[in-house]
Amino acid sequence: MADSLDVDAMLARFRERAHAVKQRPLPPVAGEERAQFVRQAQVDFRDYAIIGDAAGTIEDGVLVLRVDLRPPEQRG
């Protein structure tokens, strides 16, 4: 499995998913259902964006995702 996994392509798919969430139209719902949809979209975007921003490697057969959560001005 590790030999066939293209980590860069996987991370690109997560970036695409994050972008798709931002472009996702709101369904014709109102009230609490709409609020729930918006909350879920925010969580989906955050999760996909975090993984999409990761630096990924395979080390000894283990997928390692490194994510720098520091503010941009503190990154080295």
Backbone atoms as SQL, in Angstrom:
CREATE TABLE atoms (id INTEGER PRIMARY KEY, chain TEXT, resi INTEGER, resn TEXT, atom TEXT, x REAL, y REAL, z REAL);
INSERT INTO atoms VALUES
  (1, 'A', 1, 'MET', 'N', 0.829, -1.203, 0.000),
  (2, 'A', 1, 'MET', 'CA', 0.000, 0.000, 0.000),
  (3, 'A', 1, 'MET', 'C', 0.862, 1.252, 0.000),
  (4, 'A', 2, 'ALA', 'N', 1.852, 1.318, 0.906),
  (5, 'A', 2, 'ALA', 'CA', 2.704, 2.501, 0.999),
  (6, 'A', 2, 'ALA', 'C', 3.440, 2.751, -0.296),
  (7, 'A', 3, 'ASP', 'N', 3.796, 1.668, -1.008),
  (8, 'A', 3, 'ASP', 'CA', 4.513, 1.831, -2.270),
  (9, 'A', 3, 'ASP', 'C', 3.648, 2.468, -3.341),
  (10, 'A', 4, 'SER', 'N', 2.328, 2.281, -3.268),
  (11, 'A', 4, 'SER', 'CA', 1.450, 2.797, -4.307),
  (12, 'A', 4, 'SER', 'C', 0.767, 4.111, -3.921),
  (13, 'A', 5, 'LEU', 'N', 0.987, 4.578, -2.694),
  (14, 'A', 5, 'LEU', 'CA', 0.337, 5.809, -2.245),
  (15, 'A', 5, 'LEU', 'C', 1.118, 7.025, -2.725),
  (16, 'A', 6, 'ASP', 'N', 0.464, 7.865, -3.498),
  (17, 'A', 6, 'ASP', 'CA', 1.056, 9.128, -3.935),
  (18, 'A', 6, 'ASP', 'C', 0.624, 10.188, -2.928),
  (19, 'A', 7, 'VAL', 'N', 1.497, 10.489, -1.969),
  (20, 'A', 7, 'VAL', 'CA', 1.159, 11.398, -0.874),
  (21, 'A', 7, 'VAL', 'C', 0.821, 12.783, -1.408),
  (22, 'A', 8, 'ASP', 'N', 1.593, 13.283, -2.361),
  (23, 'A', 8, 'ASP', 'CA', 1.323, 14.616, -2.908),
  (24, 'A', 8, 'ASP', 'C', -0.049, 14.682, -3.571),
  (25, 'A', 9, 'ALA', 'N', -0.412, 13.625, -4.293),
  (26, 'A', 9, 'ALA', 'CA', -1.734, 13.591, -4.933),
  (27, 'A', 9, 'ALA', 'C', -2.839, 13.525, -3.882),
  (28, 'A', 10, 'MET', 'N', -2.606, 12.752, -2.813),
  (29, 'A', 10, 'MET', 'CA', -3.597, 12.666, -1.741),
  (30, 'A', 10, 'MET', 'C', -3.805, 14.037, -1.107),
  (31, 'A', 11, 'LEU', 'N', -2.710, 14.738, -0.815),
  (32, 'A', 11, 'LEU', 'CA', -2.827, 16.062, -0.203),
  (33, 'A', 11, 'LEU', 'C', -3.516, 17.042, -1.153),
  (34, 'A', 12, 'ALA', 'N', -3.252, 16.922, -2.432),
  (35, 'A', 12, 'ALA', 'CA', -3.927, 17.773, -3.422),
  (36, 'A', 12, 'ALA', 'C', -5.435, 17.513, -3.410),
  (37, 'A', 13, 'ARG', 'N', -5.839, 16.253, -3.248),
  (38, 'A', 13, 'ARG', 'CA', -7.274, 15.950, -3.184),
  (39, 'A', 13, 'ARG', 'C', -7.917, 16.595, -1.962),
  (40, 'A', 14, 'PHE', 'N', -7.201, 16.629, -0.849),
  (41, 'A', 14, 'PHE', 'CA', -7.747, 17.297, 0.336),
  (42, 'A', 14, 'PHE', 'C', -7.864, 18.803, 0.106),
  (43, 'A', 15, 'ARG', 'N', -6.894, 19.398, -0.583),
  (44, 'A', 15, 'ARG', 'CA', -7.004, 20.831, -0.907),
  (45, 'A', 15, 'ARG', 'C', -8.210, 21.077, -1.813),
  (46, 'A', 16, 'GLU', 'N', -8.420, 20.165, -2.773),
  (47, 'A', 16, 'GLU', 'CA', -9.588, 20.283, -3.654),
  (48, 'A', 16, 'GLU', 'C', -10.883, 20.159, -2.864),
  (49, 'A', 17, 'ARG', 'N', -10.915, 19.255, -1.898),
  (50, 'A', 17, 'ARG', 'CA', -12.117, 19.088, -1.071),
  (51, 'A', 17, 'ARG', 'C', -12.388, 20.335, -0.243),
  (52, 'A', 18, 'ALA', 'N', -11.341, 20.934, 0.304),
  (53, 'A', 18, 'ALA', 'CA', -11.517, 22.170, 1.073),
  (54, 'A', 18, 'ALA', 'C', -12.105, 23.255, 0.184),
  (55, 'A', 19, 'HIS', 'N', -11.588, 23.365, -1.033),
  (56, 'A', 19, 'HIS', 'CA', -12.111, 24.372, -1.969),
  (57, 'A', 19, 'HIS', 'C', -13.571, 24.068, -2.318),
  (58, 'A', 20, 'ALA', 'N', -13.888, 22.801, -2.511),
  (59, 'A', 20, 'ALA', 'CA', -15.262, 22.416, -2.858),
  (60, 'A', 20, 'ALA', 'C', -16.235, 22.758, -1.737),
  (61, 'A', 21, 'VAL', 'N', -15.807, 22.606, -0.492),
  (62, 'A', 21, 'VAL', 'CA', -16.678, 22.955, 0.633),
  (63, 'A', 21, 'VAL', 'C', -16.988, 24.441, 0.601),
  (64, 'A', 22, 'LYS', 'N', -15.983, 25.257, 0.290),
  (65, 'A', 22, 'LYS', 'CA', -16.202, 26.711, 0.227),
  (66, 'A', 22, 'LYS', 'C', -17.189, 27.071, -0.882),
  (67, 'A', 23, 'GLN', 'N', -17.201, 26.283, -1.956),
  (68, 'A', 23, 'GLN', 'CA', -18.072, 26.556, -3.099),
  (69, 'A', 23, 'GLN', 'C', -19.435, 25.889, -2.982),
  (70, 'A', 24, 'ARG', 'N', -19.615, 25.053, -1.961),
  (71, 'A', 24, 'ARG', 'CA', -20.843, 24.278, -1.791),
  (72, 'A', 24, 'ARG', 'C', -22.034, 25.220, -1.572),
  (73, 'A', 25, 'PRO', 'N', -23.066, 25.115, -2.402),
  (74, 'A', 25, 'PRO', 'CA', -24.235, 25.974, -2.200),
  (75, 'A', 25, 'PRO', 'C', -25.042, 25.529, -0.982),
  (76, 'A', 26, 'LEU', 'N', -25.698, 26.472, -0.367),
  (77, 'A', 26, 'LEU', 'CA', -26.569, 26.146, 0.765),
  (78, 'A', 26, 'LEU', 'C', -27.836, 25.480, 0.242),
  (79, 'A', 27, 'PRO', 'N', -28.256, 24.407, 0.876),
  (80, 'A', 27, 'PRO', 'CA', -29.502, 23.769, 0.456),
  (81, 'A', 27, 'PRO', 'C', -30.693, 24.628, 0.874),
  (82, 'A', 28, 'PRO', 'N', -31.828, 24.357, 0.286),
  (83, 'A', 28, 'PRO', 'CA', -33.020, 25.154, 0.616),
  (84, 'A', 28, 'PRO', 'C', -33.615, 24.755, 1.967),
  (85, 'A', 29, 'VAL', 'N', -32.865, 25.019, 3.020),
  (86, 'A', 29, 'VAL', 'CA', -33.338, 24.740, 4.372),
  (87, 'A', 29, 'VAL', 'C', -33.227, 26.014, 5.194),
  (88, 'A', 30, 'ALA', 'N', -33.939, 26.051, 6.289),
  (89, 'A', 30, 'ALA', 'CA', -33.929, 27.246, 7.137),
  (90, 'A', 30, 'ALA', 'C', -33.766, 26.839, 8.590),
  (91, 'A', 31, 'GLY', 'N', -33.589, 27.839, 9.417),
  (92, 'A', 31, 'GLY', 'CA', -33.555, 27.616, 10.861),
  (93, 'A', 31, 'GLY', 'C', -32.378, 26.780, 11.314),
  (94, 'A', 32, 'GLU', 'N', -32.677, 25.862, 12.241),
  (95, 'A', 32, 'GLU', 'CA', -31.624, 25.034, 12.835),
  (96, 'A', 32, 'GLU', 'C', -30.956, 24.132, 11.804),
  (97, 'A', 33, 'GLU', 'N', -31.711, 23.637, 10.822),
  (98, 'A', 33, 'GLU', 'CA', -31.111, 22.777, 9.787),
  (99, 'A', 33, 'GLU', 'C', -30.062, 23.551, 8.994),
  (100, 'A', 34, 'ARG', 'N', -30.360, 24.796, 8.684),
  (101, 'A', 34, 'ARG', 'CA', -29.402, 25.637, 7.951),
  (102, 'A', 34, 'ARG', 'C', -28.168, 25.894, 8.808),
  (103, 'A', 35, 'ALA', 'N', -28.376, 26.210, 10.076),
  (104, 'A', 35, 'ALA', 'CA', -27.259, 26.466, 10.983),
  (105, 'A', 35, 'ALA', 'C', -26.383, 25.220, 11.101),
  (106, 'A', 36, 'GLN', 'N', -26.994, 24.051, 11.198),
  (107, 'A', 36, 'GLN', 'CA', -26.236, 22.799, 11.276),
  (108, 'A', 36, 'GLN', 'C', -25.430, 22.578, 9.999),
  (109, 'A', 37, 'PHE', 'N', -26.021, 22.848, 8.858),
  (110, 'A', 37, 'PHE', 'CA', -25.320, 22.691, 7.584),
  (111, 'A', 37, 'PHE', 'C', -24.099, 23.609, 7.544),
  (112, 'A', 38, 'VAL', 'N', -24.267, 24.843, 7.964),
  (113, 'A', 38, 'VAL', 'CA', -23.165, 25.811, 7.968),
  (114, 'A', 38, 'VAL', 'C', -22.070, 25.358, 8.940),
  (115, 'A', 39, 'ARG', 'N', -22.460, 24.914, 10.127),
  (116, 'A', 39, 'ARG', 'CA', -21.458, 24.419, 11.097),
  (117, 'A', 39, 'ARG', 'C', -20.682, 23.242, 10.531),
  (118, 'A', 40, 'GLN', 'N', -21.391, 22.307, 9.908),
  (119, 'A', 40, 'GLN', 'CA', -20.713, 21.137, 9.338),
  (120, 'A', 40, 'GLN', 'C', -19.781, 21.547, 8.206),
  (121, 'A', 41, 'ALA', 'N', -20.186, 22.500, 7.393),
  (122, 'A', 41, 'ALA', 'CA', -19.319, 22.983, 6.309),
  (123, 'A', 41, 'ALA', 'C', -18.052, 23.610, 6.877),
  (124, 'A', 42, 'GLN', 'N', -18.174, 24.347, 7.969),
  (125, 'A', 42, 'GLN', 'CA', -16.996, 24.955, 8.589),
  (126, 'A', 42, 'GLN', 'C', -16.035, 23.888, 9.107),
  (127, 'A', 43, 'VAL', 'N', -16.581, 22.856, 9.741),
  (128, 'A', 43, 'VAL', 'CA', -15.746, 21.765, 10.255),
  (129, 'A', 43, 'VAL', 'C', -15.094, 21.014, 9.093),
  (130, 'A', 44, 'ASP', 'N', -15.878, 20.716, 8.056),
  (131, 'A', 44, 'ASP', 'CA', -15.337, 20.016, 6.892),
  (132, 'A', 44, 'ASP', 'C', -14.197, 20.821, 6.275),
  (133, 'A', 45, 'PHE', 'N', -14.422, 22.125, 6.084),
  (134, 'A', 45, 'PHE', 'CA', -13.386, 22.964, 5.482),
  (135, 'A', 45, 'PHE', 'C', -12.126, 22.934, 6.325),
  (136, 'A', 46, 'ARG', 'N', -12.276, 23.123, 7.629),
  (137, 'A', 46, 'ARG', 'CA', -11.101, 23.146, 8.515),
  (138, 'A', 46, 'ARG', 'C', -10.329, 21.840, 8.429),
  (139, 'A', 47, 'ASP', 'N', -11.042, 20.729, 8.527),
  (140, 'A', 47, 'ASP', 'CA', -10.381, 19.427, 8.502),
  (141, 'A', 47, 'ASP', 'C', -9.666, 19.182, 7.170),
  (142, 'A', 48, 'TYR', 'N', -10.355, 19.433, 6.066),
  (143, 'A', 48, 'TYR', 'CA', -9.743, 19.226, 4.753),
  (144, 'A', 48, 'TYR', 'C', -8.566, 20.178, 4.549),
  (145, 'A', 49, 'ALA', 'N', -8.710, 21.427, 4.971),
  (146, 'A', 49, 'ALA', 'CA', -7.638, 22.405, 4.787),
  (147, 'A', 49, 'ALA', 'C', -6.411, 22.044, 5.614),
  (148, 'A', 50, 'ILE', 'N', -6.613, 21.582, 6.839),
  (149, 'A', 50, 'ILE', 'CA', -5.470, 21.191, 7.674),
  (150, 'A', 50, 'ILE', 'C', -4.697, 20.067, 7.006),
  (151, 'A', 51, 'ILE', 'N', -5.383, 19.039, 6.564),
  (152, 'A', 51, 'ILE', 'CA', -4.689, 17.929, 5.919),
  (153, 'A', 51, 'ILE', 'C', -4.088, 18.379, 4.589),
  (154, 'A', 52, 'GLY', 'N', -4.814, 19.206, 3.841),
  (155, 'A', 52, 'GLY', 'CA', -4.292, 19.701, 2.570),
  (156, 'A', 52, 'GLY', 'C', -3.038, 20.537, 2.721),
  (157, 'A', 53, 'ASP', 'N', -2.873, 21.200, 3.861),
  (158, 'A', 53, 'ASP', 'CA', -1.687, 22.024, 4.113),
  (159, 'A', 53, 'ASP', 'C', -0.525, 21.229, 4.693),
  (160, 'A', 54, 'ALA', 'N', -0.740, 19.957, 4.967),
  (161, 'A', 54, 'ALA', 'CA', 0.297, 19.139, 5.599),
  (162, 'A', 54, 'ALA', 'C', 1.442, 18.850, 4.640),
  (163, 'A', 55, 'ALA', 'N', 2.588, 18.593, 5.239),
  (164, 'A', 55, 'ALA', 'CA', 3.718, 18.033, 4.506),
  (165, 'A', 55, 'ALA', 'C', 3.676, 16.542, 4.801),
  (166, 'A', 56, 'GLY', 'N', 3.594, 15.729, 3.760),
  (167, 'A', 56, 'GLY', 'CA', 3.430, 14.297, 3.974),
  (168, 'A', 56, 'GLY', 'C', 4.615, 13.494, 3.489),
  (169, 'A', 57, 'THR', 'N', 4.947, 12.488, 4.255),
  (170, 'A', 57, 'THR', 'CA', 6.003, 11.543, 3.883),
  (171, 'A', 57, 'THR', 'C', 5.578, 10.153, 4.322),
  (172, 'A', 58, 'ILE', 'N', 6.254, 9.170, 3.758),
  (173, 'A', 58, 'ILE', 'CA', 6.089, 7.795, 4.218),
  (174, 'A', 58, 'ILE', 'C', 7.421, 7.392, 4.827),
  (175, 'A', 59, 'GLU', 'N', 7.392, 7.070, 6.102),
  (176, 'A', 59, 'GLU', 'CA', 8.606, 6.715, 6.832),
  (177, 'A', 59, 'GLU', 'C', 8.438, 5.314, 7.411),
  (178, 'A', 60, 'ASP', 'N', 9.254, 4.411, 6.939),
  (179, 'A', 60, 'ASP', 'CA', 9.198, 3.011, 7.390),
  (180, 'A', 60, 'ASP', 'C', 7.786, 2.443, 7.277),
  (181, 'A', 61, 'GLY', 'N', 7.100, 2.769, 6.180),
  (182, 'A', 61, 'GLY', 'CA', 5.761, 2.247, 5.940),
  (183, 'A', 61, 'GLY', 'C', 4.653, 2.976, 6.662),
  (184, 'A', 62, 'VAL', 'N', 4.982, 4.088, 7.342),
  (185, 'A', 62, 'VAL', 'CA', 3.990, 4.850, 8.095),
  (186, 'A', 62, 'VAL', 'C', 3.791, 6.199, 7.417),
  (187, 'A', 63, 'LEU', 'N', 2.534, 6.531, 7.125),
  (188, 'A', 63, 'LEU', 'CA', 2.221, 7.848, 6.578),
  (189, 'A', 63, 'LEU', 'C', 2.354, 8.874, 7.691),
  (190, 'A', 64, 'VAL', 'N', 3.208, 9.867, 7.472),
  (191, 'A', 64, 'VAL', 'CA', 3.436, 10.915, 8.458),
  (192, 'A', 64, 'VAL', 'C', 2.994, 12.237, 7.843),
  (193, 'A', 65, 'LEU', 'N', 2.041, 12.899, 8.508),
  (194, 'A', 65, 'LEU', 'CA', 1.581, 14.214, 8.076),
  (195, 'A', 65, 'LEU', 'C', 2.062, 15.224, 9.103),
  (196, 'A', 66, 'ARG', 'N', 2.802, 16.218, 8.635),
  (197, 'A', 66, 'ARG', 'CA', 3.323, 17.250, 9.524),
  (198, 'A', 66, 'ARG', 'C', 2.579, 18.539, 9.210),
  (199, 'A', 67, 'VAL', 'N', 1.919, 19.095, 10.251),
  (200, 'A', 67, 'VAL', 'CA', 1.093, 20.286, 10.081),
  (201, 'A', 67, 'VAL', 'C', 1.601, 21.368, 11.031),
  (202, 'A', 68, 'ASP', 'N', 1.993, 22.497, 10.477),
  (203, 'A', 68, 'ASP', 'CA', 2.456, 23.623, 11.287),
  (204, 'A', 68, 'ASP', 'C', 1.241, 24.490, 11.620),
  (205, 'A', 69, 'LEU', 'N', 0.827, 24.477, 12.874),
  (206, 'A', 69, 'LEU', 'CA', -0.359, 25.214, 13.305),
  (207, 'A', 69, 'LEU', 'C', -0.025, 26.600, 13.843),
  (208, 'A', 70, 'ARG', 'N', 1.266, 26.958, 13.808),
  (209, 'A', 70, 'ARG', 'CA', 1.640, 28.293, 14.281),
  (210, 'A', 70, 'ARG', 'C', 1.151, 29.352, 13.288),
  (211, 'A', 71, 'PRO', 'N', 0.909, 30.570, 13.777),
  (212, 'A', 71, 'PRO', 'CA', 0.538, 31.653, 12.857),
  (213, 'A', 71, 'PRO', 'C', 1.656, 31.860, 11.822),
  (214, 'A', 72, 'PRO', 'N', 1.312, 32.296, 10.613),
  (215, 'A', 72, 'PRO', 'CA', 2.312, 32.455, 9.549),
  (216, 'A', 72, 'PRO', 'C', 3.546, 33.268, 9.973),
  (217, 'A', 73, 'GLU', 'N', 3.347, 34.300, 10.781),
  (218, 'A', 73, 'GLU', 'CA', 4.477, 35.139, 11.166),
  (219, 'A', 73, 'GLU', 'C', 5.439, 34.431, 12.133),
  (220, 'A', 74, 'GLN', 'N', 5.025, 33.297, 12.696),
  (221, 'A', 74, 'GLN', 'CA', 5.875, 32.560, 13.626),
  (222, 'A', 74, 'GLN', 'C', 6.516, 31.323, 12.998),
  (223, 'A', 75, 'ARG', 'N', 6.197, 31.072, 11.742),
  (224, 'A', 75, 'ARG', 'CA', 6.744, 29.885, 11.080),
  (225, 'A', 75, 'ARG', 'C', 8.173, 30.137, 10.626),
  (226, 'A', 76, 'GLY', 'N', 8.972, 29.094, 10.674),
  (227, 'A', 76, 'GLY', 'CA', 10.372, 29.228, 10.340),
  (228, 'A', 76, 'GLY', 'C', 10.758, 28.761, 9.002);
